[in-house]
Amino acid sequence: MKRNLSSATIKTPLLEIDGELRGMLLSDRARATAAVAIHLCLRIGHDYVFWRGSDKATLDAVTREIADAIWRVPLSTITQFVKAEDKAGATDAIAQEVLAGLTAAFEVQYVREPYGG
Protein backbone atom coordinates (compact mmCIF):
# COMPACT_ATOMS: atom_id res chain seq x y z
CA MET A 1 0.00 0.00 0.00
CA LYS A 2 1.45 3.34 -1.04
CA ARG A 3 0.93 6.26 1.32
CA ASN A 4 1.98 9.74 0.39
CA LEU A 5 3.31 12.14 2.97
CA SER A 6 0.47 14.48 3.93
CA SER A 7 -0.08 17.44 6.19
CA ALA A 8 -2.04 15.15 8.54
CA THR A 9 1.08 13.01 8.96
CA ILE A 10 2.97 16.13 10.02
CA LYS A 11 0.14 17.60 12.09
CA THR A 12 -0.01 14.66 14.51
CA PRO A 13 3.52 15.12 15.91
CA LEU A 14 2.98 18.89 15.97
CA LEU A 15 0.05 18.34 18.31
CA GLU A 16 2.33 16.34 20.64
CA ILE A 17 4.53 19.36 21.37
CA ASP A 18 4.06 20.53 24.94
CA GLY A 19 3.15 24.06 25.94
CA GLU A 20 6.58 24.94 27.26
CA LEU A 21 8.30 24.17 23.96
CA ARG A 22 5.55 25.94 22.02
CA GLY A 23 6.09 28.99 24.24
CA MET A 24 9.79 28.97 23.45
CA LEU A 25 8.90 29.54 19.79
CA LEU A 26 8.21 33.14 20.85
CA SER A 27 11.02 33.63 23.36
CA ASP A 28 13.86 31.61 21.77
CA ARG A 29 12.64 30.84 18.28
CA ALA A 30 15.92 29.47 16.91
CA ARG A 31 16.40 26.85 19.61
CA ALA A 32 12.72 25.93 19.81
CA THR A 33 12.47 25.63 16.02
CA ALA A 34 15.42 23.24 16.05
CA ALA A 35 13.80 21.13 18.78
CA VAL A 36 10.46 21.02 16.93
CA ALA A 37 12.22 20.13 13.67
CA ILE A 38 14.11 17.27 15.33
CA HIS A 39 10.88 15.99 16.89
CA LEU A 40 9.06 16.07 13.54
CA CYS A 41 11.95 14.45 11.70
CA LEU A 42 12.21 11.58 14.17
CA ARG A 43 8.45 10.96 14.19
CA ILE A 44 8.01 11.16 10.42
CA GLY A 45 11.19 9.17 9.83
CA HIS A 46 9.55 6.03 11.23
CA ASP A 47 7.32 5.85 8.19
CA TYR A 48 9.14 7.73 5.42
CA VAL A 49 12.56 7.88 3.81
CA PHE A 50 13.68 11.07 2.07
CA TRP A 51 15.78 10.97 -1.09
CA ARG A 52 17.73 13.55 -3.10
CA GLY A 53 18.24 11.89 -6.43
CA SER A 54 19.68 8.46 -5.73
CA ASP A 55 21.05 9.43 -2.31
CA LYS A 56 19.18 8.91 0.94
CA ALA A 57 18.91 12.22 2.77
CA THR A 58 20.61 12.49 6.13
CA LEU A 59 18.75 13.20 9.34
CA ASP A 60 20.52 16.56 9.40
CA ALA A 61 19.34 17.49 5.89
CA VAL A 62 15.73 16.60 6.64
CA THR A 63 15.81 18.41 9.98
CA ARG A 64 17.23 21.53 8.31
CA GLU A 65 14.47 21.52 5.67
CA ILE A 66 11.83 21.22 8.40
CA ALA A 67 13.43 24.04 10.42
CA ASP A 68 13.62 26.26 7.32
CA ALA A 69 9.94 25.59 6.64
CA ILE A 70 8.99 26.52 10.21
CA TRP A 71 10.97 29.77 9.86
CA ARG A 72 8.85 30.63 6.79
CA VAL A 73 5.68 30.49 8.90
CA PRO A 74 4.58 34.04 9.81
CA LEU A 75 5.11 35.08 13.42
CA SER A 76 1.37 35.74 13.76
CA THR A 77 0.70 32.06 12.97
CA ILE A 78 3.39 30.93 15.41
CA THR A 79 1.76 33.13 18.06
CA GLN A 80 -1.61 31.45 17.42
CA PHE A 81 0.08 28.04 17.72
CA VAL A 82 1.63 29.08 21.04
CA LYS A 83 -1.32 30.85 22.59
CA ALA A 84 -3.97 28.39 21.38
CA GLU A 85 -6.15 31.22 20.02
CA ASP A 86 -6.63 29.22 16.86
CA LYS A 87 -4.28 26.34 17.50
CA ALA A 88 -5.96 24.04 14.97
CA GLY A 89 -5.67 26.58 12.17
CA ALA A 90 -2.10 27.45 13.10
CA THR A 91 -1.14 23.77 13.31
CA ASP A 92 -2.61 23.22 9.85
CA ALA A 93 -0.65 26.17 8.45
CA ILE A 94 2.64 24.96 9.96
CA ALA A 95 2.02 21.41 8.73
CA GLN A 96 1.29 22.68 5.20
CA GLU A 97 4.50 24.72 5.16
CA VAL A 98 6.58 21.78 6.40
CA LEU A 99 4.95 19.49 3.81
CA ALA A 100 5.67 21.99 1.02
CA GLY A 101 9.30 22.30 2.13
CA LEU A 102 9.86 18.57 2.38
CA THR A 103 8.21 17.68 -0.92
CA ALA A 104 10.08 20.48 -2.73
CA ALA A 105 13.44 19.32 -1.37
CA PHE A 106 13.07 15.53 -1.42
CA GLU A 107 11.46 12.54 -3.03
CA VAL A 108 9.48 10.89 -0.24
CA GLN A 109 9.05 7.12 0.06
CA TYR A 110 6.70 5.33 2.45
CA VAL A 111 8.62 2.49 4.12
CA ARG A 112 6.73 1.41 7.21
CA GLU A 113 6.92 -2.34 7.71
CA PRO A 114 3.78 -4.15 8.85
CA TYR A 115 3.72 -5.13 12.51
CA GLY A 116 5.01 -8.58 13.30
CA GLY A 117 7.48 -8.71 10.42
VEXDO-652193 format. One record per residue (C-alpha): residue in three letters; y, x, z. Coordinates in steps of 0.02 Angstrom, whole numbers, plus 50000, padded with zeros to 5 digits. Layout:
<pabas>
ALAYXZ;...
</pabas>
This chain:
<pabas>
MET500005000050000;LYS501675007249948;ARG503135004750066;ASN504875009950019;LEU506075016650149;SER507245002450196;SER508724999650310;ALA507574989850427;THR506505005450448;ILE508075014950501;LYS508805000750604;THR507334999950725;PRO507565017650795;LEU509455014950798;LEU509175000250916;GLU508175011651032;ILE509685022651069;ASP510265020351247;GLY512035015751297;GLU512475032951363;LEU512095041551198;ARG512975027751101;GLY514505030451212;MET514485048951173;LEU514775044550990;LEU516575041151042;SER516825055151168;ASP515805069351088;ARG515425063250914;ALA514745079650845;ARG513425082050981;ALA512975063650991;THR512815062350801;ALA511625077150802;ALA510575069050939;VAL510515052350847;ALA510075061150683;ILE508645070550767;HIS508005054450844;LEU508045045350677;CYS507235059850585;LEU505795061050709;ARG505485042250710;ILE505585040050521;GLY504595055950492;HIS503025047750562;ASP502935036650409;TYR503865045750271;VAL503945062850191;PHE505535068450104;TRP505495078949945;ARG506785088749845;GLY505955091249679;SER504235098449713;ASP504725105349884;LYS504455095950047;ALA506115094650138;THR506255103050306;LEU506605093850467;ASP508285102650470;ALA508755096750295;VAL508305078750332;THR509215079150499;ARG510775086150415;GLU510765072350284;ILE510615059250420;ALA512025067250521;ASP513135068150366;ALA512795049750332;ILE513265044950511;TRP514885054850493;ARG515315044250340;VAL515255028450445;PRO517025022950490;LEU517545025650671;SER517875006950688;THR516035003550648;ILE515465017050771;THR516575008850903;GLN515724992050871;PHE514025000450886;VAL514545008251052;LYS515424993451129;ALA514204980251069;GLU515614969351001;ASP514614966850843;LYS513174978650875;ALA512024970250749;GLY513294971750609;ALA513724989550655;THR511894994350666;ASP511614986950492;ALA513094996850423;ILE512485013250498;ALA510705010150436;GLN511345006450260;GLU512365022550258;VAL510895032950320;LEU509755024850191;ALA511005028450051;GLY511155046550106;LEU509285049350119;THR508845041149954;ALA510245050449864;ALA509665067249931;PHE507775065449929;GLU506275057349849;VAL505445047449988;GLN503565045250003;TYR502665033550122;VAL501255043150206;ARG500705033650361;GLU498835034650385;PRO497935018950442;TYR497445018650625;GLY495715025150665;GLY495645037450521;
</pabas>
